[in-house]
């Protein structure tokens, strides 16, 4: 990967080299806009064994998918810069991205494709199983644990909803409700679907030889382990947006209470002119396929803006 240089002005700087960022860069470079992708090398799905539900690439290793994407972007003249953007500021002719190594890049427009961070629940044993035996998305991982004993960690409306979803992949779903209250209607819905409900404080996710064995409920002499093969968890979703807040990018709480997100319209435009967002940084629920589409869509909007800008400049002469 190349290093950043302050000498060149790009048409677009893409911050983040995951699925959304590389998709945006591919569309931009094919449209003949000079583009640099700055990538810190921390994709959200790195712990996963494969990317699922991606047409034509189902099961591909995350690293392999990104490596192919980088090669495609380079093939059209795009640059991949290895580094972390720590701050973005507005300059007269666009934006300046300042990297952790003190180098800088300048671009007329900016795509935020930095993704998000999953803040895991504070339950011993979960972190070690994250992306393997501790899962968050049934559409991403449900097939891989089909017909197995699946535990849903955490009750409340969100837990009930997740238990109902995961029930599509297995008839052996257990909701570990913890201390959360449950309405009788919710309880009746779970019973109707054959979902087992386990009360009591969740103490630990128990694993043996790298495999999930069960969930320990309670402490001391009253503790017991309920056997499961995998668990579904809820994470707190936090966009990687700190470097952009000085620009005035709006970060808002998600209506489902699962985290925060960068506000952008359907084309990826944020409230800051020239700044676009794509992927999980603005859509917390986007899978890889959706992030790819959002990156391409934001790039298409940028190309349209550039041409309208040029047309206006010509008309004023």
N, C-alpha and C positions, 0 to 999 in steps of 0.2 A: 504493500500500500504506500502511496505517496504521502508526503508531509505537507502541511498547510503552508501557503505562501501569501504574503500580503500584496504581492505584485500584480496579481490578476484579479480582474473584476468578472465574476460569473453572472450569467443571467439569473441562475437560481442556485441557492444553497439548500440542500436537503439535509436536515439534521436527523440522523437515525438511519441505520442501514439494515433494518428488518424488512419484512414483506412489504409494508406500506411504503417505506422510503425507497426501496429499490424499484418497486413498481412505478412510483412517481418519476424516479430518475430515468427509467427505461423509456417511458412515454416522452419525457422532456428531451432526452438525447435524440430520440427518433424524430422529434420535431425540430431538431437542429438548434436547440438552445444549449448554451454552454452550462454545464451542470457539475457540481461537486457534491458528493455524499460524504458527510462526516459521521463515522461510525465508531462508537465506544466498545463494540464487541460484547454487548450484554443483552442478547435477545431474551425476551420473556420465556419463550418456550424451550430454552436450552436444556432443561432437565428432562424433557419429554423424549420418549423413544422414537416417536415419529409424528409427522403432521398428517392428520386424518380428515377425510371429507374434502380434500383438495382435488378436484377433477383432474385426472391424468397424472397425478403425483401422490395418490393416496399412500400413506405409510412412509413417505420419504423422510429421511433424517433431517431435522431442522438445519443443521450445519451444511448439509449437502445442498438443500434448496437455496440457501443464501449464497453459497459459493457459486452456484450456477447463475444466480441473479447478478452477482458482482461481475462475473465474466461477461454477461450480456450487456450490462451498462458500459463496461470498458470497451466492448466491441463497437459501440456507437460513439466513442470519444469521451464518455463521462469519466470523471476522476473519483476514486475512492480514497478518502483521507482517514487514516487511522488516528483517532483522537476523541477527546471528550470536549464538547462545547460547554463552557461554564457560564458564559454571558453573551447575550446578543444585544447590541445597541443600534439605534438608528443613526445613519450618517446621511449626508446630503443626497447621495445617489443610490440609497438603498439601506443595506444593513451590514454590520460588521459582526462576525462571529469570532469570539475570543476563546481559544482552546486552553486546556489545562497546562500545556507545555509553553504557554505565552505566545504561540503563533496565532495568526489571524487569517480570516478569509472574508472577502467582501462579495456581496451579491445584491442584485436589484430586487430579488424576491426571495422568500424563505418558505420552506415546507417543514413544519414540525411533524416528525414521524418518530418521536422518541419513545413511544409506547408507555407502559406503566410498570409499576412495581406491585407485586402481590405481598401484602402484609399478612402473614400466616397467623392463624389462631394460636394463642399461647397454650398449647396442649403438648406435653412431652411426647416425643416420638413422631410428631407430624412432619417436622422439617426434614428428617432423614428419609421420609417416604414421599416427599413432594415430587409430583410428576410421574410417580410410579404406582405406589399403593395408595397415596393420598391425592385425590383428583378433584377438579373443580367443575368440569364441564361434561355433561353426559353426551353431547353431540360430538365432542372431541375424543372421548375415551370410553363411552358406553359399550361399544361393540367389543372392546378388548376385555371387559369384565362381565360380559353377558352371562346370565344364568348363575353367576357367583353370588355369594353372600355379601351384600353391599350395605355398609353402615353410613347413615347420614348424621354427621356430627353437628349438633345444635338444633334446637327447636324453634318455636315461634313461627309466624307466618312464612318466613323465608325457608325455614327447615321443612315445613309441611309442603310447600311448593316444590322444593328440591326432591323430597321423597316421592311425590307424585310423578315427577319427571323421570327419575331413575327407575321407577317401577316398570317403565316401558322396556327396559333391558334385562330385568330379572324379576322373578316372583319371590325372591328372598331378600327383601329390603327391610332394614331395621332403622328406625328413627331413634337416635339417642337424644331425647328431648332436653336433657339437662334440667336447669331450673326454670326454663321458659314455660309460661302458661299456655294452655292450648284450649281453644274454644271447643265446645261439644260438637259443633258442626264439622270442624276440622278433624277431630278425632274420628267421627263417623265416616268421613271421606277416606281416611287412611285405613280404617277397618274394612271398608267396602273393597278396597284395593288389595287387601291382604298384607298391608304393611304392619310389621310388629313395632310396638312402641315401648321403649325402655326408659324408665324414669331414673333419676339420680344423677349426681354430679359426675361429669366425665373427667377421669383422672389421668389417663394415659392411653396412647395408641401403642399396642404391644406388637412387636415384630420379632421374628426369629429367622436367622439366615437370610436377611434382606427381604423377607416376605411378611406381609401383614398377617398377624395371628388373631387379633381381636381388640376389643376396647375394654379397658378396665374401668369399672364403675365403683365409686366410693373409695374409702381409705380404711386401712387397718384390718381388723377382723371381719368387718362387713364388706370388704372389697370382693368383687367378682369380675371375671372376664367373660364377656359375651363374644363368641367367635364370629369373625367376619373375614373376608378375603381382601376387601378393599374398602376405603372410606371416601365419602364425598364431603368436601369442606367448603366453607365460604371464606374468602379472603377479603381484606380491605383493599380496594383498588385505588392506587395513587398515581396520577400521571407524572411523568418526568418532565416537569414544566418550569422548574425553578429558574433556568437560564433565560426564560422568556418573559417573566413577570414584569420586568422593568419596561417592557414595550407596551404594557397595558393589556396583554392577553387576559381574557376573563376565564377564571377557573370557578366552576360551580359544583355544588353538591348534587349528586345524582338523585332523581326522585325516588328510586328504590332503596336509597340509603346504603348502597354498597361501596360508595367512594366518591371521588371528585373527578371532573373531566374538564377539558378545554372546550369552550363553547365555539362551535363552528356551524355554518349552514350546510346544506346538502352537497354543495360543491367544495366544501372544505375551507371556505373563507372565514377567517376570524374577524373580530371587530377591529383589528389593526390592518389598515390597508397594506397589501403586499405580503401578508403573512397567512399561510394556509396550514391546515392541520389534517392529518390522515391517520387512520389506524386507531389503536387502543388509546392513544393520548386524548382523542376526542370521542371515541365510541368504545366504551368499556366492554361491551359484549361482543365486539367484532372478532370473528375467527380469522384465520389466515386468508381464506378465500375472500372474505369481506374487506379485509385490510388491503389486499391487492387491488380490489376494485376501487376502493376509496383513494388509494394513491394515484391510480390512473386518472380518476375523475378530477382530483385536485390539479393534476398536471394539465389536463385538458382545459380547465378553467384558466390556468395561468397562460397557456398558449393563446387562448382567445383574448385575454386581457392585453397581452403584449401586442397582438395585431391591432386591436382597437386603439391602443396607445400610439402605435406607429401611424395609423391612419389619421388620428387627430393631429399629430405633429405635422404630417404632410399637408393636411387641409389648412393649417394655420400659416403656412409659408406664403 
